[in-house]
Amino acid sequence: RWGGGGGCEWVELATSGPAVKRAHHSGGVVSDATLLIFSGQDETLITRRTLSSLDLRTATWSSVPLPTDTPPHPSPRIDGAAAAVRGVGLVVFGGVGEDFGFV
């Protein structure tokens, strides 16, 4: 947490809702109070295609449905780069796919 007065501190945030455990994910803050987390590996090291949202005001996780039937849709990946772009949302680029090839 950035204190605004030139300092920062680490604070553990107690959350509720269906939080997912992820490693090698991508994410960004896309509004004043919404953190999005895309894809990554779960605790069994399987690369998952998921989108989770954390409401930073209420500290509540929720799952966000992703399109499945109409290409193009985002493929599951690890180690992609992400940026929050105003008016667009979360932009994810590159990474390593389920077959460990570059995407």
DSSP file (Angstrom, degrees, kcal/mol; ACC not computed):
  #  RESIDUE AA STRUCTURE BP1 BP2  ACC     N-H-->O    O-->H-N    N-H-->O    O-->H-N    TCO  KAPPA ALPHA  PHI   PSI    X-CA   Y-CA   Z-CA
    1    1 A R              0   0    0      0, 0.0     8,-2.1     0, 0.0     2,-0.5   0.000 360.0 360.0 360.0 131.4    0.0    0.0    0.0
    2    2 A W  B     -A    8   0A   0      6,-0.2     6,-0.2     1,-0.1     8,-0.0  -0.760 360.0-157.8 -87.7 124.6    1.3    3.4   -1.0
    3    3 A G        -     0   0    0      4,-2.5     5,-0.2    -2,-0.5    -1,-0.1   0.640  23.7-135.7 -79.9 -14.5    1.0    5.8    1.8
    4    4 A G  S    S+     0   0    0      3,-0.5    -1,-0.1     1,-0.1     4,-0.1   0.199  88.4  88.7  80.9 -19.7    1.2    8.9   -0.4
    5    5 A G  S    S-     0   0    0      2,-0.3     3,-0.1     0, 0.0    -1,-0.1   0.089 120.6 -81.1 -98.5  23.3    3.6   10.6    2.0
    6    6 A G  S    S+     0   0    0      1,-0.3     2,-0.3     0, 0.0    -4,-0.0   0.435 105.4  85.6  96.4  -0.9    6.7    9.2    0.3
    7    7 A G        -     0   0    0      2,-0.0    -4,-2.5     0, 0.0    -3,-0.5  -0.818  52.7-161.4-128.4 169.0    6.5    5.7    2.0
    8    8 A C  B     -A    2   0A   0     -2,-0.3     2,-0.3    -6,-0.2    -6,-0.2  -0.955   2.7-166.1-144.1 164.1    4.9    2.4    1.5
    9    9 A E        -     0   0    0     -8,-2.1     2,-0.5    -2,-0.3    -2,-0.0  -0.987  25.9-113.9-148.6 153.1    4.2   -0.7    3.6
   10   10 A W        -     0   0    0     -2,-0.3     2,-0.4     2,-0.0    -2,-0.0  -0.791  34.6-177.5 -89.5 130.5    3.1   -4.3    3.0
   11   11 A V        -     0   0    0     -2,-0.5     2,-0.5     2,-0.0    -2,-0.0  -0.995  24.9-131.4-131.2 126.9   -0.3   -5.0    4.4
   12   12 A E        -     0   0    0     -2,-0.4     2,-0.6     1,-0.0    -2,-0.0  -0.663  24.1-146.1 -77.4 127.1   -2.0   -8.5    4.3
   13   13 A L        -     0   0    0     -2,-0.5     2,-0.6     0, 0.0    -1,-0.0  -0.845   3.7-141.5 -99.5 117.5   -5.5   -8.0    3.0
   14   14 A A        -     0   0    0     -2,-0.6     2,-0.2     1,-0.0    -2,-0.0  -0.682  31.9-174.3 -76.6 119.1   -8.1  -10.4    4.4
   15   15 A T        -     0   0    0     -2,-0.6     2,-0.3     2,-0.1    45,-0.2  -0.691  16.4-157.2-115.2 165.8  -10.4  -11.3    1.5
   16   16 A S  B     +b   60   0B   0     43,-2.1    45,-3.2    -2,-0.2    42,-0.0  -0.845  48.6  55.2-131.8 171.6  -13.6  -13.2    1.0
   17   17 A G  S    S-     0   0    0     -2,-0.3     2,-2.2    43,-0.2    45,-0.2  -0.314 102.9 -34.5  94.7 178.4  -15.2  -14.9   -2.0
   18   18 A P        -     0   0    0      0, 0.0    -1,-0.1     0, 0.0    44,-0.1  -0.426  69.1-177.1 -78.5  71.3  -13.9  -17.6   -4.3
   19   19 A A        -     0   0    0     -2,-2.2     2,-0.4    42,-0.1    -2,-0.1  -0.398  14.2-143.7 -67.3 144.6  -10.2  -16.6   -4.4
   20   20 A V        -     0   0    0     -2,-0.1     2,-0.5    22,-0.0    -1,-0.0  -0.903   9.5-129.0-111.2 141.1   -8.0  -18.7   -6.7
   21   21 A K        +     0   0    0     -2,-0.4     2,-0.3     2,-0.0    22,-0.3  -0.776  40.7 170.1 -86.5 127.1   -4.4  -19.6   -5.9
   22   22 A R        -     0   0    0     -2,-0.5     2,-0.3    20,-0.1    20,-0.2  -0.980  24.0-170.4-140.9 149.6   -2.2  -18.7   -8.9
   23   23 A A  B    S+F   41   0C   0     18,-1.8    18,-3.1    -2,-0.3    56,-0.0  -0.956  77.3  19.5-130.3 153.3    1.4  -18.4   -9.9
   24   24 A H  S    S+     0   0    0     -2,-0.3    55,-2.2    16,-0.2    56,-0.4   0.796  90.9 146.3  60.3  31.7    2.9  -16.9  -13.1
   25   25 A H        -     0   0    0     53,-0.2     2,-0.3    54,-0.1    14,-0.2  -0.312  43.8-129.7 -89.9 174.7   -0.4  -15.0  -13.7
   26   26 A S  E     +C   38   0B   0     12,-2.0    12,-3.3    51,-0.1     2,-0.3  -0.920  35.9 148.8-122.1 151.9   -0.9  -11.5  -15.2
   27   27 A G  E     -C   37   0B   0     -2,-0.3     2,-0.3    10,-0.2    10,-0.2  -0.994  18.2-178.3-170.1 172.4   -3.0   -8.8  -13.7
   28   28 A G  E     -C   36   0B   0      8,-1.8     8,-2.7    -2,-0.3     2,-0.7  -0.954  39.5 -96.7-173.7 158.9   -3.7   -5.1  -13.3
   29   29 A V  E     +C   35   0B   0     -2,-0.3     6,-0.2     6,-0.2    55,-0.1  -0.788  37.1 179.6 -86.1 115.7   -5.9   -2.5  -11.6
   30   30 A V  E     +     0   0B   0      4,-2.3     2,-0.3    -2,-0.7    57,-0.2   0.498  62.6   9.6-102.3  -5.8   -8.5   -1.6  -14.2
   31   31 A S  E >  S-C   34   0B   0      3,-0.9     3,-0.6    55,-0.1    53,-0.0  -0.875  99.0 -73.3-152.7-174.2  -10.6    0.9  -12.3
   32   32 A D  T 3  S+     0   0    0     -2,-0.3     3,-0.0     1,-0.2    -3,-0.0   0.790 129.5  12.1 -57.9 -26.6  -10.4    2.8   -9.0
   33   33 A A  T 3  S+     0   0    0      1,-0.1    23,-2.7    23,-0.1    24,-0.6   0.132 103.6  95.7-143.3  25.4  -11.3   -0.4   -7.1
   34   34 A T  E <   -CD  31  55B   0     -3,-0.6    -4,-2.3    21,-0.2    -3,-0.9  -0.967  41.6-171.9-129.5 121.0  -11.0   -3.5   -9.4
   35   35 A L  E     -CD  29  54B   0     19,-2.3    19,-2.7    -2,-0.5     2,-0.4  -0.932  12.0-159.3-104.0 126.5   -8.0   -5.8   -9.7
   36   36 A L  E     -CD  28  53B   0     -8,-2.7    -8,-1.8    -2,-0.5     2,-0.4  -0.896   4.8-166.4-107.4 138.1   -8.2   -8.4  -12.5
   37   37 A I  E     -CD  27  52B   0     15,-2.6    15,-2.6    -2,-0.4     2,-0.4  -0.992   9.3-161.5-123.1 123.8   -6.0  -11.5  -12.5
   38   38 A F  E     -CD  26  51B   0    -12,-3.3   -12,-2.0    -2,-0.4    13,-0.2  -0.910  42.8 -45.9-113.4 133.4   -5.8  -13.6  -15.8
   39   39 A S        +     0   0    0     11,-2.9    10,-0.2    -2,-0.4     2,-0.2   0.009  65.2 142.1  55.8-149.5   -4.7  -17.2  -16.2
   40   40 A G        -     0   0    0     37,-1.7     8,-3.0     8,-0.3     2,-0.4  -0.466  56.4 -56.4 104.5 179.9   -1.6  -18.6  -14.5
   41   41 A Q  B     -FG  23  47C   0    -18,-3.1   -18,-1.8     6,-0.2     6,-0.2  -0.793  46.2-139.9-100.7 141.7   -0.8  -21.9  -13.0
   42   42 A D    >   -     0   0    0      4,-2.3     3,-2.2    -2,-0.4   -20,-0.1  -0.205  43.7 -80.2 -86.4-173.9   -2.8  -23.4  -10.2
   43   43 A E  T 3  S+     0   0    0      1,-0.3   -21,-0.1   -22,-0.3    -1,-0.1   0.640 132.4  54.9 -66.8 -12.9   -1.4  -25.3   -7.2
   44   44 A T  T 3  S-     0   0    0      2,-0.2    -1,-0.3     0, 0.0     3,-0.1   0.318 118.4-111.8 -97.1   7.1   -1.0  -28.5   -9.3
   45   45 A L  S <  S+     0   0    0     -3,-2.2     2,-0.4     1,-0.3    -2,-0.1   0.669  71.0 142.2  70.1  20.7    1.1  -26.5  -11.9
   46   46 A I        -     0   0    0      1,-0.0    -4,-2.3     0, 0.0     2,-0.5  -0.786  55.8-121.7 -89.2 132.6   -1.7  -26.8  -14.5
   47   47 A T  B     -G   41   0C   0     -2,-0.4     2,-0.3    -6,-0.2    -6,-0.2  -0.641  34.7-162.1 -76.3 123.8   -2.0  -23.6  -16.7
   48   48 A R        -     0   0    0     -8,-3.0     2,-0.9    -2,-0.5    29,-0.5  -0.828  21.3-139.3-112.9 146.2   -5.6  -22.4  -16.3
   49   49 A R        +     0   0    0     -2,-0.3     2,-0.3    27,-0.2    17,-0.1  -0.811  53.7 133.1-101.8  90.0   -7.7  -20.0  -18.4
   50   50 A T        -     0   0    0     -2,-0.9   -11,-2.9    15,-0.1     2,-0.4  -0.923  44.2-151.1-136.5 159.0   -9.5  -18.0  -15.8
   51   51 A L  E     -D   38   0B   0     13,-0.5    13,-3.1    -2,-0.3     2,-0.3  -0.980  18.9-176.1-132.8 122.1  -10.3  -14.4  -15.0
   52   52 A S  E     -DE  37  63B   0    -15,-2.6   -15,-2.6    -2,-0.4     2,-0.4  -0.886   9.6-153.5-119.0 150.3  -10.7  -13.3  -11.4
   53   53 A S  E     -DE  36  62B   0      9,-2.9     9,-2.1    -2,-0.3     2,-0.5  -0.974   2.4-161.5-125.5 135.0  -11.7   -9.9  -10.0
   54   54 A L  E     -DE  35  61B   0    -19,-2.7   -19,-2.3    -2,-0.4     2,-0.8  -0.969  14.6-144.4-116.3 118.0  -10.9   -8.5   -6.6
   55   55 A D  E  >> -DE  34  60B   0      5,-2.5     4,-2.1    -2,-0.5     5,-0.9  -0.722  11.0-159.3 -77.1 112.6  -13.0   -5.6   -5.5
   56   56 A L  T  45S+     0   0    0    -23,-2.7    -1,-0.2    -2,-0.8   -22,-0.1   0.664  86.3  55.2 -73.3 -16.2  -10.5   -3.5   -3.6
   57   57 A R  T  45S+     0   0    0    -24,-0.6    -1,-0.2     1,-0.1   -23,-0.1   0.877 123.9  22.6 -80.4 -39.7  -13.1   -1.6   -1.6
   58   58 A T  T  45S-     0   0    0    -25,-0.2    -2,-0.2     2,-0.1    -1,-0.1   0.519  96.9-129.5-104.8  -7.7  -14.8   -4.7   -0.2
   59   59 A A  T  <5 +     0   0    0     -4,-2.1   -43,-2.1     1,-0.2     2,-0.5   0.874  58.2 146.7  58.7  40.7  -11.9   -7.2   -0.5
   60   60 A T  E   < -bE  16  55B   0     -5,-0.9    -5,-2.5   -45,-0.2     2,-0.2  -0.932  39.0-147.7-114.5 126.9  -14.2   -9.6   -2.3
   61   61 A W  E     + E   0  54B   0    -45,-3.2     2,-0.3    -2,-0.5    -7,-0.2  -0.607  19.6 175.5 -85.3 148.2  -13.0  -12.0   -5.0
   62   62 A S  E     - E   0  53B   0     -9,-2.1    -9,-2.9    -2,-0.2     2,-0.4  -0.985  30.3-116.2-147.6 155.7  -15.3  -13.1   -7.9
   63   63 A S  E     - E   0  52B   0     -2,-0.3   -11,-0.2   -11,-0.2   -44,-0.0  -0.748  24.0-149.4 -90.9 138.0  -14.9  -15.2  -11.0
   64   64 A V        -     0   0    0    -13,-3.1   -13,-0.5    -2,-0.4     2,-0.1  -0.940  19.7-121.7-110.1 123.0  -15.4  -13.4  -14.3
   65   65 A P        -     0   0    0      0, 0.0   -15,-0.1     0, 0.0   -13,-0.0  -0.362  24.6-153.6 -64.0 139.2  -16.8  -15.5  -17.2
   66   66 A L        -     0   0    0    -17,-0.1     2,-0.1    -2,-0.1     7,-0.0  -0.856  27.0 -98.5-108.9 148.3  -14.6  -15.6  -20.3
   67   67 A P        +     0   0    0      0, 0.0    -1,-0.0     0, 0.0     0, 0.0  -0.397  41.9 171.3 -64.3 141.9  -16.0  -16.3  -23.8
   68   68 A T        +     0   0    0     -2,-0.1     5,-0.1     3,-0.1    -2,-0.0   0.571  66.5  46.4-124.4 -18.1  -15.6  -19.9  -24.9
   69   69 A D  S    S+     0   0    0      1,-0.2     4,-0.0     3,-0.1     0, 0.0   0.620  98.8  62.1-108.8 -13.4  -17.5  -20.2  -28.2
   70   70 A T  S    S-     0   0    0      2,-0.1    -1,-0.2     0, 0.0     0, 0.0  -0.904  84.6-112.0-121.7 106.5  -16.5  -17.3  -30.4
   71   71 A P  S    S+     0   0    0      0, 0.0     2,-0.1     0, 0.0    -3,-0.1  -0.406  88.6  58.9 -69.1 155.8  -12.8  -16.9  -31.4
   72   72 A P  S    S+     0   0    0      0, 0.0    -2,-0.1     0, 0.0    -3,-0.1   0.506  71.3 147.8 -83.2 145.2  -10.7  -15.1  -30.9
   73   73 A H        -     0   0    0     -2,-0.1     2,-0.1    -5,-0.1    -5,-0.0  -0.957  55.1 -85.0-133.4 156.8  -10.6  -15.6  -27.2
   74   74 A P        -     0   0    0      0, 0.0     3,-0.1     0, 0.0    -8,-0.0  -0.351  41.6-138.2 -67.0 135.0   -7.7  -15.4  -24.8
   75   75 A S        -     0   0    0      1,-0.1     2,-0.0    -2,-0.1    28,-0.0  -0.592  29.4 -94.2 -88.2 153.2   -5.7  -18.6  -24.5
   76   76 A P        +     0   0    0      0, 0.0    22,-0.5     0, 0.0     2,-0.3  -0.380  59.1 158.5 -64.3 144.5   -4.4  -19.9  -21.2
   77   77 A R        -     0   0    0    -29,-0.5   -37,-1.7    20,-0.2     2,-0.3  -0.988  33.4-139.1-160.1 162.6   -0.8  -18.7  -20.5
   78   78 A I  B    S+H   96   0D   0     18,-2.3    18,-2.7    -2,-0.3   -53,-0.2  -0.907  81.1  18.8-122.2 157.7    1.8  -18.1  -17.8
   79   79 A D  S    S+     0   0    0    -55,-2.2    16,-0.2    -2,-0.3   -54,-0.1   0.728  80.2 151.5  59.0  28.0    4.3  -15.3  -17.6
   80   80 A G        -     0   0    0    -56,-0.4     2,-0.4    14,-0.2    14,-0.2  -0.447  46.6-115.6 -79.0 162.4    2.5  -12.9  -19.9
   81   81 A A  E     -J   93   0E   0     12,-2.6    12,-3.0    -2,-0.1     2,-0.4  -0.792  33.3-169.1 -96.2 143.6    2.8   -9.2  -19.6
   82   82 A A  E     -J   92   0E   0     -2,-0.4     2,-0.3    10,-0.2    10,-0.2  -0.978  10.8-178.2-135.1 148.0   -0.3   -7.2  -18.6
   83   83 A A  E     -J   91   0E   0      8,-2.1     8,-2.9    -2,-0.4     2,-0.6  -0.996  27.1-128.0-142.9 139.6   -1.2   -3.5  -18.5
   84   84 A A  E     -J   90   0E   0     -2,-0.3     2,-0.5     6,-0.2     6,-0.2  -0.791  28.0-164.8 -85.5 123.1   -4.4   -1.7  -17.5
   85   85 A V  E >>  -J   89   0E   0      4,-3.2     4,-2.6    -2,-0.6     3,-2.4  -0.948  23.4-117.0-115.9 120.0   -5.4    0.6  -20.3
   86   86 A R  T 34 S+     0   0    0     -2,-0.5   -55,-0.1     1,-0.3   -56,-0.0  -0.274  99.8  11.0 -56.0 131.9   -8.0    3.3  -19.5
   87   87 A G  T 34 S+     0   0    0    -57,-0.2    -1,-0.3     1,-0.1   -57,-0.0   0.322 129.6  57.8  82.1  -8.2  -11.2    2.8  -21.6
   88   88 A V  T <4 S-     0   0    0     -3,-2.4     2,-0.4     1,-0.2    -2,-0.2   0.741  89.7-140.7-116.0 -53.0  -10.0   -0.6  -22.7
   89   89 A G  E  <  -J   85   0E   0     -4,-2.6    -4,-3.2   -60,-0.1     2,-0.6  -0.946  56.5  -5.4 123.2-146.6   -9.4   -2.8  -19.7
   90   90 A L  E     -J   84   0E   0     -2,-0.4     2,-0.6    -6,-0.2    -6,-0.2  -0.773  59.6-161.8 -90.6 122.3   -6.7   -5.4  -19.1
   91   91 A V  E     -J   83   0E   0     -8,-2.9    -8,-2.1    -2,-0.6     2,-0.4  -0.921   6.6-167.8-105.6 123.0   -4.4   -6.0  -22.1
   92   92 A V  E     -J   82   0E   0     -2,-0.6     2,-0.4   -10,-0.2   -10,-0.2  -0.932   5.4-174.9-114.2 133.3   -2.4   -9.2  -21.9
   93   93 A F  E     -J   81   0E   0    -12,-3.0   -12,-2.6    -2,-0.4    -2,-0.0  -0.986  42.5 -26.9-131.7 137.0    0.5   -9.9  -24.3
   94   94 A G        +     0   0    0     -2,-0.4     2,-0.2     9,-0.4   -14,-0.2  -0.082  61.9 138.1  67.8-160.9    2.7  -12.9  -24.9
   95   95 A G        -     0   0    0    -16,-0.2     8,-2.1   -15,-0.2     2,-0.4  -0.684  58.5 -59.5 112.4-168.0    3.6  -15.5  -22.3
   96   96 A V  B     -HI  78 102D   0    -18,-2.7   -18,-2.3    -2,-0.2     6,-0.2  -0.974  49.3-142.6-121.4 127.0    3.9  -19.3  -22.5
   97   97 A G    >   -     0   0    0      4,-3.1     3,-2.1    -2,-0.4   -20,-0.2  -0.059  37.1 -84.1 -82.2-176.6    1.0  -21.5  -23.4
   98   98 A E  T 3  S+     0   0    0    -22,-0.5   -51,-0.1     1,-0.3   -21,-0.1   0.784 130.9  51.9 -59.4 -29.2   -0.2  -24.8  -22.2
   99   99 A D  T 3  S-     0   0    0      2,-0.1    -1,-0.3     3,-0.0     3,-0.1   0.334 118.5-112.8 -90.0   7.6    2.2  -26.6  -24.6
  100  100 A F  S <  S+     0   0    0     -3,-2.1     2,-0.3     1,-0.3    -2,-0.1   0.644  77.8 128.1  66.3  19.0    5.1  -24.4  -23.2
  101  101 A G        -     0   0    0      1,-0.1    -4,-3.1     2,-0.0    -1,-0.3  -0.683  69.7 -92.9 -94.3 157.7    5.4  -22.6  -26.6
  102  102 A F  B      I   96   0D   0     -2,-0.3    -6,-0.2    -6,-0.2    -1,-0.1  -0.445 360.0 360.0 -69.9 141.4    5.3  -18.8  -26.8
  103  103 A V              0   0    0     -8,-2.1    -9,-0.4    -2,-0.1    -7,-0.2   0.341 360.0 360.0-116.5 360.0    1.9  -17.2  -27.4
